């Protein structure tokens, strides 16, 4: 069965799904929280970079680039990329032009 959410960030990736009843801000906050959780799981060793690479087929395009684009499957590098994405999402969420959507 194909998952309908990205295994890394939790973003809905299913083609046929019910419309989400959350606002764009709520979806952004949920994505950031899920990415933070995954970074913590990697740090604790609950999730390995190999596991993430194996799940890359089911990831959203942004997360797939974070994982597949890594030159070496290194937990610290994956964590760095996740934290970089979190900072980018937080900056995007602070932009008044994006909050209106």
HELIX and SHEET records of a PDB file:
HELIX    1   1 UNK A   24  UNK A   44  1                                  21    
HELIX    2   2 UNK A   49  UNK A   54  1                                   6    
HELIX    3   3 UNK A   56  UNK A   58  5                                   3    
HELIX    4   4 UNK A   61  UNK A   68  1                                   8    
HELIX    5   5 UNK A   75  UNK A   94  1                                  20    
HELIX    6   6 UNK A   96  UNK A   99  1                                   4    
END                                                                             
